Amino acid sequence: MKHDDTPSDLDTRLTALESRYAYQEDWIDSLDQAIAAQEKRLAQLERMNQLMQGKIREQQRALQESDNAPSPDDERPPHY
């Protein structure tokens, strides 16, 4: 910092710093809101993922059970 700064120069620099600080503060608030929204969406997607995995497991189980159960074509007619 120069020692020969005039009060006018200092006032201009202070105003510029205050303006930058206000802009950065607003930008940080915007980023905080964006992160909060992303966290909420991520939680929703994780829940949907869990539900879908559960449904897939149920379908796989049902397919395995139907593969193990005799089909009507495999059954002997009553007259045999």
N, C-alpha and C positions, 0 to 999 in steps of 0.2 A: 504494500500500500504506500502510495506517495504521501509525503507529509504536506505537500502544498495543495491538497484537495480543497476546493472551496465548499462552503456549505451547500451551494446549489448542486455541485457535483455529487456530494454525499447524499443529498436528498434524492437525486435522480437514481443513484445506485441502490439506495434503500427501497425506493418505489419499485425498481426492477426486481429486486430480490423478493419483495412482498408479493409481487405479481406472479413470479415463478413459484413461490411457495403455495399460493392459493391454487394455481393450476395443478401442481403436483398433488396437493391435498384432494382436489376434485378427482383427479385421475386415479388415485389410490382408492377413493370411495367407489368409483366405477368398477375398478378391478375387484374389490371386495364383493360387490353385488354380483358380478359375473361369476366369481368363484363359488359363491353361495348357491347360485342358480345351477351351476354345473354339479355341485355336490348333491343337490336335491335330485337332479336328473340321473346322476350316477346311481344313487340309492334306488330310484325307481327301476332303472335298467337291471340292477343286480337282483332286485325282487322278481322282475319278469323272467330273468335268466333262471332263477331258482325254480319258479313255477314251470317253466318250459322243460327244464331238466327232469322235474318230477313227472310231468306228463309223458315224456319220452320213456322214462323208466317203466311207467305203468303200461305203455303200449308194448314195450319190449317184453315185459312179463306176460302180458296177454298173448302175444305172439308165441312165446315159448310154451305157454300152457296149451294153446290151440295146436301147436306142433306135436305135443306129447299126447294129447287126447286123441282117441281113435276117431277117424272121420267116418261118416255114414257109409262111404264106399268100402272101408276096411272091415266093416261089421259083416258077420255071416248072416245070411238070411235064416229065418227060424226053421226052415225045413231041412237044414243040414245037420 
